[in-house]
Amino acid sequence: MKKSYIGLKTIDGPLISLEAIEGVGYGELINIETGDNEYKTGKVIKIEEENIIAQVFETTSGMSTEDTKIKFTGKPFTLKLSKDIMGRVFNGLGRPIDGGGDIYTGKSHNINGRPINPVARQYPRNFIQTGISSIDCLTTLIRGQKLPIFSGNGLSHNELAAQIVKQAKISSESDKEFAIVFASIGSKHDDANFFIRSFEESGVLDNVVMYINYADDPIAERTTTPRCALTAAEYLAFEENMEILVIMTDITSYSEGLRQISSAREEVPSRKGYPGYLYSDLASLYERAGMLEDRDGSITFLPILTMPNDDITHPIPDLTGYITEGQIVLARDLDTKDIYPPVDILSSLSRLMKDGIGEGYTREDHPDVSNQLFSSYSQVVEIRELAQIIGEDDLSDSDKKYMKFGREFEGRFLKQGHDENRSIEETLNLAWEILAILPENELDRIDPKLIDKYAHYKRKE
């Protein structure tokens, strides 16, 4: 039963409070009419006996405690979804901002999602090719995986996100319908325009659904944006049986919005002022990705977050690491060397890659090649530290080979163009060419049966 009230108890930033309210549910959507006949929406976020606190999605400016009308809808926040959302751009509340009109067909879906029974989950398999060697070979993205990108302010995570959107595909199942859901949270207008322009110029916009929340939009909208995007992803994956890659930037902006709302609610803060439920809140987003046993579609999640002061122990990356299945870390020292993308492979990890690479998925030599690259590059780091003390000229012949390997690995393998799309075959072949710099006895992670392949590239060198 819908109920209407006139007047508010308090207005505090994005929050409003009402008293003497009965029969209201948590998360219930409310319609707000100001005295100036402006219409806004919000949702109930706290209930204390007959007092409630609601979060307003738009700005609360112009609202008065005297004549504001509140109508309780008795329903949660829902989105109208159909395949017509493909190629469209929406704001953080799921409203079109591309001039294309509202979505009228389809079903309404609760943005809070439907909890996935762990027993119904299917183990992630199959390789998603991004066209980026450092990711495809060393931190492989698997269909149905949650693999965040840890970046820093000023690093090239926006360019990396745009390139992945343009190039990503499931190479082993080319007949499957593949699409991208892209969410931009707390973005500057220039950054949002960069994404839209990049997708238009590359011709992939028709295969992308975009949800954009600008930095000057209300804070409350920022906390809704990822849920709108994930709801669209769930619809496309589990009702339309599509393979969906969700790319979301920036989770830090989302968490900051959560902290501001928590502060307005006068909740007891936890680490660095973030609410104590930050872990469970992030988990409610990340755990919506995956595959189901009885559905053909999948959701692969690639959230991007900027680490304040490049601190990987900050609560946001720290808690994210506990929930997700690895991380891709961007390094500032590689960025200063003009290496794009600046992926720090020694700090990066894909926990599921072992089950989605090799024969039948990528190529039989992929596991050995990736292990050898990790091992050899870690050796390079140690030798570089030694060279700073004694000088490179006084290194042994073997160490000089490693130094050359390190330069080639960074300059040819890690570094690639913003529009350079390498197949997994090209990536692995390039890896062999660079490994051929090292003496054969140093390739202790390569299976002996692959030594003929190594010898082939040794002759090429």
ZIMOHU-V891016 format. One record per residue. N is the residue number from 1. RES is the residue in one small letter. SS is DSSP state (H for helix, E for strand, - for the rest). PHI is phi in radians with two decimals (* if undefined). NEAR is the number of other ideal C-beta (glycine too) atoms within 8 Angstrom. Layout:
n = (N | N)
res = (RES | RES)
ss = (SS | SS)
phi = (PHI | PHI)
near = (NEAR | NEAR)
//
This chain:
n = (1 | 2 | 3 | 4 | 5 | 6 | 7 | 8 | 9 | 10 | 11 | 12 | 13 | 14 | 15 | 16 | 17 | 18 | 19 | 20 | 21 | 22 | 23 | 24 | 25 | 26 | 27 | 28 | 29 | 30 | 31 | 32 | 33 | 34 | 35 | 36 | 37 | 38 | 39 | 40 | 41 | 42 | 43 | 44 | 45 | 46 | 47 | 48 | 49 | 50 | 51 | 52 | 53 | 54 | 55 | 56 | 57 | 58 | 59 | 60 | 61 | 62 | 63 | 64 | 65 | 66 | 67 | 68 | 69 | 70 | 71 | 72 | 73 | 74 | 75 | 76 | 77 | 78 | 79 | 80 | 81 | 82 | 83 | 84 | 85 | 86 | 87 | 88 | 89 | 90 | 91 | 92 | 93 | 94 | 95 | 96 | 97 | 98 | 99 | 100 | 101 | 102 | 103 | 104 | 105 | 106 | 107 | 108 | 109 | 110 | 111 | 112 | 113 | 114 | 115 | 116 | 117 | 118 | 119 | 120 | 121 | 122 | 123 | 124 | 125 | 126 | 127 | 128 | 129 | 130 | 131 | 132 | 133 | 134 | 135 | 136 | 137 | 138 | 139 | 140 | 141 | 142 | 143 | 144 | 145 | 146 | 147 | 148 | 149 | 150 | 151 | 152 | 153 | 154 | 155 | 156 | 157 | 158 | 159 | 160 | 161 | 162 | 163 | 164 | 165 | 166 | 167 | 168 | 169 | 170 | 171 | 172 | 173 | 174 | 175 | 176 | 177 | 178 | 179 | 180 | 181 | 182 | 183 | 184 | 185 | 186 | 187 | 188 | 189 | 190 | 191 | 192 | 193 | 194 | 195 | 196 | 197 | 198 | 199 | 200 | 201 | 202 | 203 | 204 | 205 | 206 | 207 | 208 | 209 | 210 | 211 | 212 | 213 | 214 | 215 | 216 | 217 | 218 | 219 | 220 | 221 | 222 | 223 | 224 | 225 | 226 | 227 | 228 | 229 | 230 | 231 | 232 | 233 | 234 | 235 | 236 | 237 | 238 | 239 | 240 | 241 | 242 | 243 | 244 | 245 | 246 | 247 | 248 | 249 | 250 | 251 | 252 | 253 | 254 | 255 | 256 | 257 | 258 | 259 | 260 | 261 | 262 | 263 | 264 | 265 | 266 | 267 | 268 | 269 | 270 | 271 | 272 | 273 | 274 | 275 | 276 | 277 | 278 | 279 | 280 | 281 | 282 | 283 | 284 | 285 | 286 | 287 | 288 | 289 | 290 | 291 | 292 | 293 | 294 | 295 | 296 | 297 | 298 | 299 | 300 | 301 | 302 | 303 | 304 | 305 | 306 | 307 | 308 | 309 | 310 | 311 | 312 | 313 | 314 | 315 | 316 | 317 | 318 | 319 | 320 | 321 | 322 | 323 | 324 | 325 | 326 | 327 | 328 | 329 | 330 | 331 | 332 | 333 | 334 | 335 | 336 | 337 | 338 | 339 | 340 | 341 | 342 | 343 | 344 | 345 | 346 | 347 | 348 | 349 | 350 | 351 | 352 | 353 | 354 | 355 | 356 | 357 | 358 | 359 | 360 | 361 | 362 | 363 | 364 | 365 | 366 | 367 | 368 | 369 | 370 | 371 | 372 | 373 | 374 | 375 | 376 | 377 | 378 | 379 | 380 | 381 | 382 | 383 | 384 | 385 | 386 | 387 | 388 | 389 | 390 | 391 | 392 | 393 | 394 | 395 | 396 | 397 | 398 | 399 | 400 | 401 | 402 | 403 | 404 | 405 | 406 | 407 | 408 | 409 | 410 | 411 | 412 | 413 | 414 | 415 | 416 | 417 | 418 | 419 | 420 | 421 | 422 | 423 | 424 | 425 | 426 | 427 | 428 | 429 | 430 | 431 | 432 | 433 | 434 | 435 | 436 | 437 | 438 | 439 | 440 | 441 | 442 | 443 | 444 | 445 | 446 | 447 | 448 | 449 | 450 | 451 | 452 | 453 | 454 | 455 | 456 | 457 | 458 | 459 | 460 | 461)
res = (m | k | k | s | y | i | g | l | k | t | i | d | g | p | l | i | s | l | e | a | i | e | g | v | g | y | g | e | l | i | n | i | e | t | g | d | n | e | y | k | t | g | k | v | i | k | i | e | e | e | n | i | i | a | q | v | f | e | t | t | s | g | m | s | t | e | d | t | k | i | k | f | t | g | k | p | f | t | l | k | l | s | k | d | i | m | g | r | v | f | n | g | l | g | r | p | i | d | g | g | g | d | i | y | t | g | k | s | h | n | i | n | g | r | p | i | n | p | v | a | r | q | y | p | r | n | f | i | q | t | g | i | s | s | i | d | c | l | t | t | l | i | r | g | q | k | l | p | i | f | s | g | n | g | l | s | h | n | e | l | a | a | q | i | v | k | q | a | k | i | s | s | e | s | d | k | e | f | a | i | v | f | a | s | i | g | s | k | h | d | d | a | n | f | f | i | r | s | f | e | e | s | g | v | l | d | n | v | v | m | y | i | n | y | a | d | d | p | i | a | e | r | t | t | t | p | r | c | a | l | t | a | a | e | y | l | a | f | e | e | n | m | e | i | l | v | i | m | t | d | i | t | s | y | s | e | g | l | r | q | i | s | s | a | r | e | e | v | p | s | r | k | g | y | p | g | y | l | y | s | d | l | a | s | l | y | e | r | a | g | m | l | e | d | r | d | g | s | i | t | f | l | p | i | l | t | m | p | n | d | d | i | t | h | p | i | p | d | l | t | g | y | i | t | e | g | q | i | v | l | a | r | d | l | d | t | k | d | i | y | p | p | v | d | i | l | s | s | l | s | r | l | m | k | d | g | i | g | e | g | y | t | r | e | d | h | p | d | v | s | n | q | l | f | s | s | y | s | q | v | v | e | i | r | e | l | a | q | i | i | g | e | d | d | l | s | d | s | d | k | k | y | m | k | f | g | r | e | f | e | g | r | f | l | k | q | g | h | d | e | n | r | s | i | e | e | t | l | n | l | a | w | e | i | l | a | i | l | p | e | n | e | l | d | r | i | d | p | k | l | i | d | k | y | a | h | y | k | r | k | e)
ss = (- | - | E | E | E | E | - | - | - | E | E | E | - | - | E | E | E | E | - | - | - | - | - | - | - | - | - | E | E | E | E | E | E | - | - | - | - | - | E | E | E | E | E | E | E | E | E | E | - | - | E | E | E | E | E | E | - | - | - | - | - | - | - | - | - | - | - | - | E | E | E | E | E | E | E | E | - | E | E | E | E | - | H | H | H | - | - | - | E | E | E | - | - | - | - | E | - | - | - | - | - | - | - | - | - | - | E | E | E | E | - | - | - | - | - | - | - | H | H | H | E | E | - | - | - | - | E | E | E | - | - | - | H | H | H | H | H | H | - | - | E | E | - | - | - | E | - | E | E | E | E | - | - | - | - | - | H | H | H | H | H | H | H | H | H | H | H | - | E | E | H | H | H | - | - | - | - | E | E | E | E | E | E | E | E | E | E | - | H | H | H | H | H | H | H | H | H | H | H | H | H | H | - | - | H | H | H | E | E | E | E | E | E | E | - | - | - | - | H | H | H | H | H | H | H | H | H | H | H | H | H | H | H | H | H | H | H | H | - | - | - | - | E | E | E | E | E | E | E | - | H | H | H | H | H | H | H | H | H | H | H | H | H | H | - | - | - | - | E | - | H | H | H | - | E | - | - | H | H | H | H | H | H | H | H | H | - | - | - | E | E | E | - | - | - | - | - | E | E | E | E | E | E | E | E | E | - | H | H | H | - | - | - | - | H | H | H | H | H | H | H | H | H | - | - | E | E | E | E | E | - | H | H | H | H | H | - | - | - | - | - | - | E | - | - | - | - | - | E | E | - | - | H | H | H | - | - | - | - | - | - | - | - | - | - | H | H | H | H | H | H | H | H | H | H | H | H | H | H | H | H | H | H | H | H | H | H | H | H | H | - | H | H | H | - | - | H | H | H | H | H | H | H | H | H | H | H | H | H | H | H | H | H | H | - | - | - | - | - | - | - | - | - | H | H | H | H | H | H | H | H | H | H | H | H | - | - | - | - | H | H | H | - | - | - | - | - | H | H | H | H | H | H | H | H | H | H | H | H | H | -)
phi = (* | -1.35 | -2.21 | -2.19 | -2.40 | -2.10 | 1.72 | -2.12 | -1.41 | -2.53 | -2.21 | -2.36 | 1.09 | -1.46 | -1.92 | -2.22 | -2.19 | -2.30 | -2.23 | 1.04 | -1.95 | -2.21 | 1.17 | -1.93 | -1.80 | -1.12 | 1.43 | -1.19 | -1.37 | -2.17 | -1.83 | -2.09 | -2.15 | -1.45 | -1.14 | -1.63 | 1.08 | -1.66 | -2.00 | -2.33 | -2.24 | -2.82 | -2.56 | -1.32 | -2.10 | -2.73 | -2.25 | -2.23 | 0.97 | -1.75 | -1.85 | -2.28 | -2.12 | -2.11 | -1.77 | -1.61 | -1.31 | -1.65 | -1.19 | -1.62 | -1.13 | 1.56 | -1.57 | -2.16 | -1.28 | -1.52 | -2.07 | -1.32 | -1.75 | -2.07 | -2.10 | -1.52 | -1.52 | 1.34 | -2.29 | -1.37 | -1.20 | -2.19 | -2.08 | -1.51 | -2.24 | -2.68 | -1.22 | -1.20 | -1.28 | -1.08 | 1.40 | -1.77 | -2.13 | -2.16 | -1.50 | -1.23 | -1.82 | 1.41 | -1.70 | -1.09 | -2.21 | -1.85 | 1.35 | -1.62 | 1.52 | -1.29 | -1.60 | -1.78 | -1.50 | 1.70 | -1.74 | -1.58 | -2.21 | -1.16 | -1.25 | -1.37 | 1.35 | -2.04 | -0.97 | -1.61 | -1.13 | -0.95 | -1.17 | -1.50 | -1.30 | -1.82 | -1.17 | -1.05 | -2.45 | 1.27 | -1.72 | -1.73 | -1.50 | -1.68 | 1.42 | -1.94 | -1.03 | -1.10 | -1.47 | -1.10 | -1.56 | -1.91 | -2.34 | -1.03 | -1.52 | -1.87 | -1.02 | 1.61 | -1.58 | -1.92 | -2.30 | -1.34 | -1.91 | -1.64 | -2.21 | -2.38 | -1.04 | 1.58 | -1.42 | -1.58 | -1.26 | -1.14 | -1.11 | -1.14 | -1.08 | -1.11 | -1.17 | -1.12 | -1.03 | -1.27 | -1.95 | -1.14 | -2.81 | -1.62 | -1.20 | -1.42 | -2.35 | -1.15 | -1.42 | -1.35 | -1.39 | -2.05 | -2.55 | -2.05 | -1.93 | -2.02 | -2.11 | -2.03 | -1.97 | 1.12 | -1.47 | -1.21 | -1.06 | -1.09 | -1.17 | -1.10 | -1.14 | -1.08 | -1.11 | -1.07 | -1.13 | -1.10 | -1.22 | -1.17 | -1.15 | -1.53 | 1.36 | -1.81 | -1.03 | -1.15 | -1.84 | -2.19 | -1.90 | -2.00 | -2.16 | -2.08 | -2.00 | -1.44 | -1.10 | -1.65 | -1.37 | -1.00 | -1.02 | -1.06 | -1.16 | -1.10 | -1.41 | -1.66 | -0.92 | -1.11 | -1.26 | -1.12 | -1.11 | -1.24 | -1.14 | -1.10 | -1.12 | -1.10 | -1.10 | -1.15 | -1.34 | -1.75 | -1.98 | -1.81 | 0.99 | -1.76 | -1.60 | -2.01 | -1.92 | -1.72 | -2.02 | -2.29 | -2.45 | -2.27 | -1.09 | -1.11 | -1.11 | -1.06 | -1.15 | -1.11 | -1.09 | -1.10 | -1.15 | -1.15 | -1.19 | -1.09 | -1.14 | -1.12 | -1.44 | 1.04 | -1.44 | -1.19 | -1.34 | -1.97 | -0.99 | 0.94 | 1.50 | -1.34 | -1.14 | -1.13 | -1.64 | -1.02 | -1.05 | -1.19 | -1.18 | -1.12 | -1.10 | -1.15 | -1.55 | -1.07 | -1.33 | -1.44 | -1.55 | 2.43 | -2.26 | -1.92 | -1.08 | -1.78 | -2.24 | -1.50 | -1.37 | -2.69 | -2.14 | -1.85 | -2.04 | -2.18 | -1.35 | -2.03 | -2.37 | -1.68 | -1.46 | -1.00 | 1.01 | 0.99 | -1.62 | -1.30 | -1.59 | -1.03 | -0.92 | -1.20 | -1.16 | -1.11 | -1.23 | -1.04 | -1.09 | -1.27 | -1.56 | -1.62 | -1.91 | 2.04 | -2.86 | -1.92 | -1.86 | -1.66 | -1.88 | -1.24 | -1.19 | -1.24 | -1.11 | -1.19 | -1.52 | 1.10 | -1.78 | -2.17 | -1.32 | -1.43 | -1.41 | -1.48 | -1.20 | -1.32 | -1.74 | -1.70 | -2.80 | -2.12 | -1.21 | -1.77 | -1.12 | -1.09 | -1.71 | -2.30 | -2.22 | 1.69 | -1.07 | 1.62 | -2.12 | -2.02 | -2.72 | -1.07 | -1.51 | -1.00 | -1.03 | -1.16 | -1.10 | -1.13 | -1.09 | -1.19 | -1.10 | -1.04 | -1.10 | -1.19 | -1.25 | -1.13 | -1.16 | -1.04 | -1.06 | -1.15 | -1.20 | -1.09 | -1.12 | -1.16 | -1.12 | -1.19 | -1.60 | -1.81 | 1.59 | -1.19 | -1.13 | -1.65 | -1.31 | -1.23 | -1.05 | -1.13 | -1.15 | -1.15 | -1.10 | -1.13 | -1.10 | -1.15 | -1.01 | -1.06 | -1.16 | -1.19 | -1.10 | -1.28 | -1.39 | -2.01 | -1.56 | -1.18 | -1.45 | -2.69 | -1.27 | -1.14 | -2.03 | -1.48 | -1.95 | -1.63 | -1.27 | -1.13 | -1.13 | -1.13 | -1.10 | -1.20 | -1.12 | -1.13 | -1.07 | -1.09 | -1.05 | -1.34 | -1.14 | -1.13 | -1.18 | -1.44 | -1.07 | -1.03 | -1.26 | -1.52 | -1.55 | -1.41 | -1.74 | -1.62 | -1.10 | -0.95 | -1.20 | -1.68 | -1.14 | -1.12 | -1.12 | -1.08 | -1.07 | -1.04 | -1.32 | -1.14 | -1.17 | -1.12 | -1.09)
near = (4 | 7 | 9 | 8 | 9 | 7 | 9 | 12 | 9 | 7 | 8 | 7 | 8 | 12 | 14 | 16 | 12 | 13 | 7 | 6 | 11 | 5 | 5 | 10 | 6 | 7 | 10 | 13 | 12 | 13 | 10 | 15 | 9 | 13 | 7 | 5 | 6 | 7 | 8 | 11 | 13 | 13 | 13 | 15 | 11 | 8 | 8 | 5 | 4 | 6 | 12 | 11 | 11 | 14 | 12 | 16 | 12 | 9 | 7 | 10 | 4 | 8 | 13 | 9 | 9 | 6 | 8 | 15 | 9 | 13 | 11 | 12 | 9 | 7 | 6 | 10 | 11 | 10 | 11 | 11 | 12 | 9 | 7 | 8 | 10 | 10 | 7 | 12 | 8 | 16 | 12 | 14 | 10 | 10 | 7 | 12 | 8 | 7 | 5 | 5 | 4 | 6 | 11 | 4 | 6 | 9 | 6 | 8 | 10 | 10 | 13 | 7 | 11 | 5 | 4 | 10 | 6 | 5 | 4 | 8 | 11 | 9 | 7 | 15 | 10 | 11 | 16 | 12 | 12 | 11 | 12 | 14 | 12 | 13 | 13 | 16 | 14 | 12 | 14 | 14 | 13 | 17 | 14 | 13 | 14 | 13 | 16 | 16 | 15 | 12 | 10 | 9 | 5 | 3 | 11 | 10 | 13 | 10 | 10 | 12 | 15 | 12 | 14 | 14 | 15 | 12 | 11 | 12 | 8 | 13 | 9 | 7 | 8 | 7 | 3 | 9 | 7 | 11 | 13 | 13 | 16 | 16 | 16 | 13 | 16 | 11 | 15 | 7 | 8 | 6 | 10 | 12 | 8 | 10 | 17 | 11 | 8 | 11 | 15 | 8 | 6 | 7 | 6 | 10 | 9 | 7 | 9 | 14 | 15 | 13 | 16 | 15 | 14 | 10 | 8 | 3 | 9 | 10 | 10 | 14 | 14 | 16 | 13 | 13 | 16 | 13 | 12 | 16 | 15 | 15 | 14 | 15 | 14 | 14 | 11 | 14 | 15 | 8 | 8 | 9 | 9 | 11 | 14 | 15 | 13 | 17 | 14 | 13 | 14 | 12 | 16 | 11 | 12 | 14 | 14 | 10 | 14 | 13 | 12 | 11 | 16 | 11 | 10 | 10 | 10 | 4 | 8 | 4 | 10 | 10 | 5 | 6 | 7 | 14 | 11 | 8 | 6 | 14 | 9 | 7 | 10 | 14 | 9 | 9 | 11 | 13 | 10 | 13 | 13 | 13 | 13 | 10 | 7 | 4 | 9 | 4 | 14 | 11 | 15 | 17 | 13 | 14 | 16 | 14 | 16 | 11 | 14 | 9 | 5 | 7 | 8 | 10 | 5 | 11 | 11 | 15 | 15 | 10 | 11 | 16 | 9 | 7 | 11 | 13 | 9 | 14 | 14 | 13 | 11 | 18 | 10 | 10 | 7 | 13 | 13 | 6 | 8 | 6 | 11 | 11 | 14 | 15 | 16 | 10 | 12 | 8 | 9 | 14 | 7 | 14 | 6 | 11 | 12 | 6 | 9 | 14 | 12 | 9 | 5 | 3 | 11 | 11 | 9 | 5 | 10 | 14 | 9 | 11 | 14 | 13 | 9 | 13 | 15 | 11 | 10 | 14 | 13 | 9 | 9 | 13 | 9 | 8 | 13 | 10 | 8 | 10 | 12 | 5 | 6 | 6 | 7 | 7 | 4 | 5 | 12 | 5 | 5 | 8 | 11 | 10 | 12 | 13 | 14 | 9 | 15 | 12 | 8 | 11 | 14 | 12 | 9 | 9 | 13 | 15 | 9 | 9 | 5 | 6 | 6 | 7 | 7 | 12 | 9 | 14 | 7 | 8 | 12 | 14 | 9 | 12 | 13 | 14 | 10 | 12 | 16 | 11 | 9 | 11 | 6 | 9 | 5 | 9 | 10 | 7 | 7 | 12 | 5 | 5 | 5 | 10 | 9 | 7 | 9 | 14 | 9 | 9 | 13 | 9 | 6 | 7 | 7)
//
